[in-house]
Amino acid sequence: MKALSNMPISFPGLFGDWEFTADPVMLHIGHGIYWYGAIIALGLILGLLFCMKQAKRFGLTEDNVIDLVLWATPISIIGARLYYVIFYLDLFRTSDGGLNFSKMITIWDGGLAIYGGVIAAFLTAFVFCRVKKLKLWAMTDLCVMGLLIGQAIGRWGNFFNREAFGSETTLPWRMRLWTSATHYIEVHPTFFYESLWNAIGLLLIYFVVTRGRRFDGENTCFYFLWYGLGRLWIEGLRTDSLYLFDWTLFGQPIRVSQALSLVLLVGAAAMLFYHIRLHPHRPEELLVNQVAAQAAEPAVSQTATLESAAKDTVSESESPKGEKTGEDSPAPDGETH
């Protein structure tokens, strides 16, 4: 089911007859600059600025964050597109059954999958941290907060495109979209559900998980646990899901994002249980504490040197006075020199 992009959007259960109409194309230049792309770019910039500001809390620097983002951004776009193409491969076939590679790269026509971008970003971070000799899990603990910012904001690009909506509903917050000039549908605004879910996840990680972080990787595990749980539910409401080829489970096609969400959810829960209950960590294992300890070593060494010098000075000043030797010593009685 596809909604017309040139028709108004409304929420009749909340705002009555009020309607919102906006062209998905922000600027008609070349293939067009879409609101979708502009909103994702805004989310990326805000996420980057946030991570730069928080870098020291994880034992990292602003330069570490910028360098990673410069690599991860283009690779993530490729990953998001590749993920979409793989599971919608029939859309990119020619009439003779071959693959239309020129159509595969036309991302301006839509077709990016967030999970593909996340997977590509994680692999990029893995290689980057190996090359730069940084601790991967400290980096991902920082970056998942920026990722949640980008996801929370980026989902509003789906609003402008009239896409990523759910099945029909009569709930008060239902969204009305038009599928023709005379017919409309009232559906779950699943783009908003996911945006709100991500915003709540960000607040939980920032105010709760990070403040009590016990090991590098805890934020990352919580992200996959939280996002996986939300996406597992929200994906079940959507009408435009990617499906796992023609595989079925209990007679129903398998939604790719639901299956992946379940795997990530279970895996993250298992990792949290292992690292918190079965294999607890010491505070000094956190990268930020290791960096702080290394920074303190020169100061401790300098303090020890100054204390030693002060002791030597005190010892010299406390030596007995009046003890003379050589020519300055008084001669024994009756002896002349």
C-alpha positions in Angstrom: 0.0 0.0 0.0 1.5 3.3 -1.1 0.3 6.9 -0.1 0.4 9.8 -2.5 3.3 12.1 -1.8 1.5 15.2 -3.1 -1.6 14.9 -0.8 -2.1 16.3 2.7 -1.3 14.5 6.0 -3.7 14.9 8.9 -4.5 13.5 12.4 -8.3 13.7 12.6 -8.5 12.2 16.0 -6.2 14.8 17.5 -6.4 18.0 15.3 -9.7 17.6 13.6 -9.7 19.1 10.0 -6.2 20.5 10.3 -4.0 19.2 7.4 -0.3 19.4 6.7 0.9 19.5 3.1 4.5 19.5 2.1 6.4 18.5 -1.0 8.9 15.7 -0.2 11.4 17.6 -2.4 12.9 20.5 -0.5 14.8 21.9 -3.5 14.2 20.9 -7.1 17.8 20.8 -8.1 19.2 17.9 -10.2 17.5 14.8 -8.9 16.1 16.9 -6.1 17.1 17.6 -2.5 14.6 15.8 -0.4 13.4 16.6 3.1 14.3 13.0 3.9 18.0 13.5 3.1 18.1 16.9 4.8 16.5 15.6 8.0 18.9 12.6 8.1 21.8 15.0 7.6 20.5 17.1 10.5 20.3 14.0 12.7 23.9 13.1 11.7 25.3 16.5 12.6 23.5 16.7 15.9 24.6 13.2 16.8 28.2 14.0 15.9 28.2 17.2 18.0 26.7 15.3 20.9 29.3 12.5 20.7 32.2 15.0 20.4 31.0 16.7 23.6 30.7 13.4 25.4 33.9 11.8 24.1 36.0 12.5 27.3 33.5 10.5 29.4 34.6 7.4 27.5 38.3 8.0 27.3 38.2 9.2 23.7 38.9 12.5 21.9 36.8 14.7 19.6 39.3 13.8 16.8 38.6 10.1 17.3 34.9 10.7 16.8 35.3 12.9 13.7 37.7 10.5 12.0 35.3 7.6 12.6 32.3 9.5 11.3 34.2 10.5 8.1 34.6 6.9 7.3 31.4 5.5 8.7 29.0 7.9 7.0 29.5 6.9 3.3 30.0 3.2 4.2 26.8 3.2 6.2 24.8 4.7 3.3 26.2 1.9 1.1 25.3 -0.7 3.7 21.8 0.6 4.1 21.3 0.5 0.4 22.8 -2.9 0.0 20.6 -4.4 2.8 17.5 -3.0 1.0 18.6 -4.3 -2.4 19.3 -7.8 -1.1 15.9 -8.3 0.4 14.0 -6.4 -2.4 16.1 -8.0 -5.2 13.2 -8.6 -7.5 12.6 -4.8 -7.8 16.1 -4.5 -9.4 15.7 -7.2 -12.1 15.5 -6.6 -15.8 12.8 -8.2 -18.0 15.1 -11.1 -18.8 15.8 -11.8 -15.1 19.2 -10.1 -14.9 20.1 -7.4 -12.4 19.7 -3.7 -13.2 22.9 -2.3 -11.5 22.1 1.3 -12.6 18.8 1.1 -10.7 20.5 -0.3 -7.6 22.5 2.9 -7.1 19.6 5.3 -7.5 19.2 6.0 -3.8 17.4 9.3 -4.7 14.4 7.2 -5.6 14.3 5.8 -2.0 15.3 2.5 -0.5 17.6 2.6 2.6 17.3 0.2 5.5 18.5 1.4 8.9 19.7 -2.1 10.0 22.0 -2.2 7.0 23.5 1.1 8.0 24.0 0.1 11.6 25.7 -3.1 10.6 28.0 -1.3 8.2 28.8 1.4 10.8 29.7 -1.3 13.4 32.0 -3.1 10.9 33.6 0.3 10.1 34.1 1.0 13.8 35.7 -2.4 14.3 38.3 -1.8 11.5 38.9 1.8 12.5 39.5 0.9 16.2 41.9 -1.9 15.2 43.9 0.5 13.0 43.9 3.4 15.5 44.5 1.0 18.5 41.4 2.2 20.3 39.0 0.2 22.5 36.1 -0.8 20.2 33.5 -1.1 23.0 34.3 2.3 24.5 33.8 3.8 21.0 30.5 2.0 20.4 29.2 3.0 23.9 29.7 6.6 22.9 28.4 6.3 19.3 25.2 4.5 20.1 23.9 7.7 21.7 24.7 9.6 18.5 23.0 6.9 16.5 19.8 7.2 18.6 19.8 10.9 18.0 20.1 10.3 14.3 17.4 7.6 14.3 15.0 9.7 16.3 15.3 12.7 14.0 15.8 10.8 10.8 12.4 9.0 11.1 10.7 12.3 10.5 12.0 12.0 6.9 9.5 9.1 6.6 6.7 11.6 7.6 7.5 13.9 4.7 7.7 10.9 2.3 4.4 9.5 3.5 6.1 6.1 4.1 7.0 3.6 6.9 3.4 3.8 8.2 1.5 1.0 9.8 -1.8 -0.9 9.4 -5.1 0.8 9.6 -6.4 1.8 13.0 -9.1 3.8 14.8 -6.8 5.0 17.6 -7.1 8.8 18.5 -3.5 9.4 17.1 -4.2 7.7 13.8 -2.6 9.4 10.7 -4.7 10.0 7.6 -3.0 9.5 4.2 -4.4 9.5 0.7 -3.9 6.6 -1.7 -5.9 8.3 -4.5 -7.7 11.6 -5.0 -10.8 10.2 -3.5 -9.7 7.5 -1.1 -7.8 7.8 2.2 -6.5 5.4 4.9 -6.1 6.0 8.6 -3.0 4.2 9.9 -0.6 3.8 12.8 2.1 6.5 12.6 4.9 4.0 13.1 7.5 6.4 12.1 6.6 8.4 15.2 6.5 5.3 17.4 10.1 4.5 16.5 11.2 8.1 16.8 9.7 8.4 20.3 11.1 5.0 21.3 14.6 6.0 20.2 14.4 9.3 22.1 13.4 7.5 25.3 16.3 5.0 24.8 18.7 7.9 24.4 17.5 9.5 27.7 17.8 6.1 29.5 21.4 5.5 28.2 22.5 9.1 29.0 21.0 9.5 32.4 21.0 6.0 33.8 23.2 3.5 32.0 26.2 5.7 31.3 26.3 7.1 34.9 26.5 3.5 36.3 28.5 2.0 33.5 30.4 -1.1 34.7 32.1 -2.2 31.6 33.0 -1.0 28.1 30.2 -2.3 25.9 27.3 -1.9 28.4 25.8 1.1 26.5 26.1 -0.9 23.3 24.3 -3.9 24.7 21.5 -1.8 26.1 21.1 -0.1 22.7 20.6 -3.4 20.9 18.3 -4.6 23.7 16.2 -1.5 23.7 16.1 -0.9 19.9 15.6 -4.6 19.2 12.6 -4.7 21.6 11.0 -1.6 20.1 11.6 -2.6 16.5 10.3 -6.1 17.1 7.0 -4.6 18.1 6.8 -1.7 15.6 7.8 -3.7 12.6 4.8 -6.0 13.2 2.6 -3.0 12.6 4.2 -1.8 9.4 2.9 -2.5 5.9 6.1 -2.1 4.0 8.4 -4.6 5.7 11.3 -6.3 4.0 10.8 -10.1 4.0 13.3 -12.9 4.4 13.1 -14.0 0.8 10.2 -16.5 0.6 10.7 -18.1 3.9 7.8 -18.6 6.2 7.2 -19.4 9.9 3.9 -20.9 11.1 2.6 -20.2 7.6 3.5 -16.5 7.8 6.3 -14.7 5.9 9.3 -13.7 8.0 9.9 -10.0 8.4 13.7 -9.5 8.2 13.8 -6.6 10.7 11.7 -8.6 13.2 14.0 -11.7 12.9 17.1 -9.6 13.3 15.6 -7.6 16.2 14.9 -10.8 18.0 18.4 -12.1 17.5 19.9 -8.8 18.7 17.5 -8.6 21.7 18.4 -12.1 22.9 22.1 -11.6 22.3 22.3 -8.3 24.1 20.3 -9.6 27.1 22.7 -12.6 27.3 25.8 -10.3 27.1 24.4 -8.0 29.9 23.7 -11.0 32.1 27.2 -12.4 31.5 29.1 -9.2 32.1 27.1 -8.1 35.1 26.2 -11.3 36.9 28.6 -14.0 35.8 31.8 -12.0 35.0 31.6 -8.6 36.8 34.3 -6.1 35.9 36.5 -3.8 38.0 36.2 0.0 37.5 39.8 0.2 36.4 39.0 -1.8 33.3 37.0 1.0 31.8 39.0 2.9 29.2 38.1 6.3 30.7 39.6 5.2 34.0 42.7 3.8 32.3 43.2 7.1 30.4 42.8 9.1 33.7 45.3 6.9 35.4 47.9 7.3 32.6 47.4 11.1 32.7 47.9 11.1 36.5 51.2 9.2 36.3 53.4 12.1 35.3 51.9 14.3 38.1 52.4 11.5 40.7 56.0 11.1 39.5 56.7 14.8 39.7 55.2 15.0 43.1 57.4 12.2 44.4 60.5 13.9 43.0 59.6 17.2 44.7 58.9 15.4 48.0 62.3 13.6 47.7 64.1 16.9 47.0 62.3 18.6 49.9 63.4 15.8 52.3 67.1 16.1 51.2 66.9 19.8 51.8 65.5 19.3 55.3 68.2 16.7 56.1 71.0 19.1 55.1 69.5 22.0 57.1 69.2 19.8 60.2 72.9 18.5 60.2 74.9 19.5 63.5 76.5 22.9 63.4 79.9 23.9 64.7 81.7 20.8 63.7 84.9 21.8 62.0 87.7 19.8 60.4 91.1 20.5 59.0 92.7 23.9 59.6 89.6 25.3 61.2 89.8 22.8 64.0 91.3 24.0 67.3 94.8 22.6 67.9 95.5 20.4 70.9 97.0 22.0 74.0 100.7 22.8 73.7 100.8 22.1 70.0 101.8 24.7 67.5 101.7 24.7 63.7 
